[in-house]
């Protein structure tokens, strides 16, 4: 009887310990689920207008704080408006080129066609990393031709990129054709890229992430791409990307527009506005 009572007491203790462990585990899971499902908030900052006025442009800006599930928006009316992606499509185009095997890696060279172009950085043989950095249009046009219309359309649909419209020519659809993307979709695509949630291999994604790096500091890394196109008789300028710190990621999309073809500051405005806002938000002071 004594032995039985001892065993019963021991089993009760084990049960109590087991129940405590279960409660602790449940609490941890609950906290995790609450943090993961933290309600998204949005802050409208009309004060950012000063940066657009400085360059005599219109536009919209979006900053997404991943850790706090928060958007900061300027001119939210354009947040879901479709614009031609221009050279920001080079992010997706690079992924497709790598995934299809058309481009072996970032060092893959396409020979220059000897056509002199206005940008001197384009006049020479290019590999993918230099073509991405210099936004070399002809390199990515040749890449798109080699991928082909059927494969290109398949990957745009699979990656859920913008409206996935490839009308207007295999080498022009993102420049003067039917492809459109919203600032919201730009950020969504970047989020899926950063989290390795796009339908591309990890290798392809890591190569593209590497060639996207614009700043690499001890406190943060910025990956980005600019773009410049024309839509509805207006110049459309993009600067999109994300800033990674040790414990957070901030995604940004800046889309500017002007009807003045003589705006000399347009090219700089796309980028300078973003860095002015990041500085104002104290995101470039990360240690």
C-alpha positions in Angstrom: 0.0 0.0 0.0 2.8 2.4 0.9 4.5 1.7 -2.4 1.3 2.3 -4.3 0.7 5.6 -2.5 4.2 6.7 -3.3 3.8 5.9 -6.9 0.5 7.8 -7.0 2.1 10.8 -5.4 4.9 10.6 -7.9 2.5 10.4 -10.8 0.6 13.4 -9.5 3.8 15.4 -9.3 4.7 14.4 -12.9 1.2 15.4 -14.0 1.5 18.8 -12.3 4.9 19.4 -13.9 3.5 18.3 -17.3 0.5 20.7 -16.9 2.8 23.6 -16.0 4.9 22.9 -19.1 1.7 22.8 -21.2 0.5 26.1 -19.8 3.9 27.7 -20.3 4.0 26.4 -23.9 0.5 27.7 -24.5 1.4 31.1 -23.2 4.4 31.3 -25.5 2.4 30.3 -28.5 -0.4 32.8 -27.6 2.2 35.6 -27.3 3.7 34.6 -30.6 0.3 34.6 -32.4 -0.7 37.9 -30.9 2.6 39.5 -32.0 2.3 38.0 -35.5 -1.3 39.2 -35.9 -0.6 42.7 -34.6 -3.1 45.0 -36.2 -1.8 47.0 -39.0 -1.8 50.7 -38.5 -1.4 53.6 -41.0 -0.1 57.1 -40.4 -0.6 59.8 -43.0 2.2 62.4 -43.1 1.3 65.4 -45.2 4.4 67.2 -44.1 6.4 65.1 -46.6 5.0 67.5 -49.2 7.9 69.8 -48.6 10.3 67.3 -50.2 8.2 67.0 -53.3 7.7 70.8 -53.6 11.5 71.2 -53.3 11.9 69.4 -56.7 8.6 70.7 -58.3 7.1 67.2 -58.6 4.0 65.4 -57.5 4.1 61.9 -56.0 3.4 59.4 -53.3 5.6 57.8 -50.7 5.1 54.7 -48.6 7.2 53.4 -45.7 6.4 50.0 -44.1 7.7 49.2 -40.7 7.7 45.4 -40.6 8.3 44.9 -36.8 5.4 47.2 -35.9 3.2 46.4 -38.9 2.8 50.1 -39.6 2.6 52.2 -42.8 3.6 55.8 -43.1 2.1 57.3 -46.2 2.2 60.5 -48.1 -0.5 61.2 -50.7 -2.3 57.9 -50.0 -4.7 58.5 -53.0 -1.8 57.2 -55.2 -0.9 54.3 -53.0 -3.1 51.9 -55.0 -2.7 53.8 -58.3 -1.1 51.9 -61.2 2.1 53.2 -62.8 4.5 51.8 -65.3 7.4 50.1 -63.4 10.2 51.1 -65.8 13.6 49.9 -64.5 12.2 48.8 -61.1 11.1 45.7 -63.1 14.8 44.8 -63.3 14.5 43.2 -59.9 11.9 40.7 -61.2 13.6 40.5 -64.6 16.8 39.4 -62.9 15.0 36.7 -60.9 13.4 35.4 -64.0 16.6 35.4 -65.9 18.4 33.4 -63.2 15.5 31.0 -62.6 15.2 30.1 -66.2 18.9 29.6 -66.6 19.2 32.3 -69.2 21.6 34.1 -66.8 24.0 31.8 -65.0 24.9 34.3 -62.2 25.6 38.0 -61.6 28.8 37.7 -63.6 27.1 36.6 -66.8 28.1 38.8 -69.7 26.0 39.9 -72.6 28.1 41.4 -75.4 27.5 45.0 -76.4 25.8 45.5 -79.8 28.1 48.5 -80.5 25.2 50.9 -80.7 26.2 54.2 -79.1 23.7 55.3 -76.4 23.4 58.6 -74.5 24.4 57.0 -71.2 28.2 56.2 -71.6 28.0 53.5 -68.9 25.9 51.5 -71.3 28.4 51.5 -74.1 30.3 48.3 -73.5 29.9 44.6 -72.5 27.9 44.2 -69.4 27.3 41.6 -66.8 24.2 41.5 -64.6 25.6 43.3 -61.6 26.9 46.2 -63.7 23.7 46.3 -65.8 21.6 46.4 -62.7 23.8 49.1 -61.1 23.8 51.2 -64.3 20.2 50.4 -65.2 21.4 49.3 -68.6 18.2 49.0 -70.6 19.6 47.1 -73.6 21.0 44.3 -71.4 17.6 43.6 -69.8 15.9 43.9 -73.2 18.1 41.2 -74.5 17.6 39.1 -71.4 13.8 39.4 -71.9 14.1 38.3 -75.5 16.0 35.3 -74.5 13.5 34.4 -71.8 10.7 34.7 -74.4 7.1 35.8 -74.1 5.6 32.5 -72.9 8.0 32.0 -70.0 8.0 35.7 -69.1 4.2 35.8 -68.8 4.3 32.5 -66.8 6.7 34.0 -64.3 4.9 37.3 -64.0 1.7 35.4 -63.2 3.4 33.0 -60.8 5.2 35.8 -59.0 2.0 37.9 -58.9 3.9 41.0 -60.2 1.7 44.0 -60.7 -0.9 43.4 -63.4 1.3 40.9 -65.1 0.5 42.5 -68.5 3.3 41.8 -71.1 1.6 43.5 -74.0 3.6 46.0 -76.0 6.5 43.8 -77.0 8.8 41.4 -75.1 11.5 44.0 -74.9 9.3 47.0 -74.1 6.3 45.9 -72.0 7.8 47.3 -68.7 9.0 50.5 -70.4 6.3 51.6 -72.8 3.9 48.6 -72.8 1.0 47.4 -70.6 2.8 46.4 -67.4 1.6 48.4 -64.4 2.3 48.2 -60.7 1.1 50.2 -57.6 3.3 51.5 -54.8 1.5 49.0 -52.5 2.3 46.2 -54.9 6.0 47.3 -55.0 6.2 47.0 -51.3 4.4 43.6 -51.3 6.8 42.3 -53.8 9.8 43.5 -51.8 8.4 42.0 -48.6 8.1 38.6 -50.3 11.6 39.0 -51.8 13.2 39.8 -48.4 11.4 36.9 -46.7 12.2 34.4 -49.5 8.5 33.9 -50.2 8.7 34.5 -54.0 8.4 31.4 -56.3 12.1 31.5 -57.1 15.0 29.4 -55.7 16.9 30.7 -52.7 20.0 30.9 -55.0 18.3 33.2 -57.5 16.9 35.4 -54.7 20.2 35.7 -52.9 22.0 36.8 -56.0 19.5 39.5 -56.7 19.6 40.7 -53.1 23.3 41.0 -53.4 23.3 43.1 -56.6 20.5 45.3 -55.0 22.8 46.6 -52.2 23.3 50.4 -52.4 24.6 50.9 -48.8 26.2 48.5 -46.5 27.0 49.9 -43.1 27.6 48.4 -39.6 24.1 49.6 -38.6 22.0 48.9 -41.7 21.9 47.7 -45.3 19.8 49.3 -48.1 18.8 47.3 -51.1 17.1 49.3 -53.9 16.2 50.0 -57.5 15.3 53.2 -59.3 13.2 53.6 -62.5 12.2 56.3 -65.0 9.4 56.0 -67.6 6.7 57.9 -69.3 3.0 57.4 -68.8 0.1 59.6 -70.0 2.5 62.3 -71.1 4.1 62.5 -67.7 7.5 61.4 -66.5 7.2 58.7 -63.9 10.1 58.2 -61.4 10.5 55.4 -59.0 12.8 54.6 -56.1 11.9 51.4 -54.2 13.7 49.1 -51.8 14.2 48.2 -48.2 16.4 49.0 -45.2 17.5 46.2 -42.9 18.6 46.8 -39.4 19.7 44.3 -36.8 16.1 43.8 -35.6 13.7 45.3 -38.2 13.1 45.9 -41.9 11.7 49.1 -43.4 10.3 48.9 -47.0 9.9 52.1 -49.1 8.3 53.0 -52.4 8.6 56.5 -53.8 6.8 57.3 -57.1 7.1 60.9 -58.5 5.5 62.5 -61.5 6.0 65.6 -63.5 4.5 67.1 -66.7 7.6 69.3 -67.2 10.1 67.5 -69.5 12.7 70.1 -68.6 12.8 69.4 -64.9 16.5 69.0 -64.4 16.2 67.7 -60.9 13.8 64.8 -61.7 16.4 62.0 -61.7 17.8 63.1 -58.4 14.4 63.8 -56.8 13.4 60.1 -57.0 16.2 59.2 -54.6 16.9 62.3 -52.6 13.3 62.5 -51.4 13.6 58.9 -49.9 16.8 59.6 -48.1 15.5 62.9 -46.8 12.5 61.0 -45.3 14.7 58.2 -43.9 16.9 60.8 -42.2 13.8 62.6 -40.8 12.6 59.2 -39.4 16.1 58.7 -37.9 16.5 55.4 -39.8 19.9 56.2 -41.1 21.3 56.7 -37.5 21.1 53.0 -36.6 24.1 51.7 -34.8 
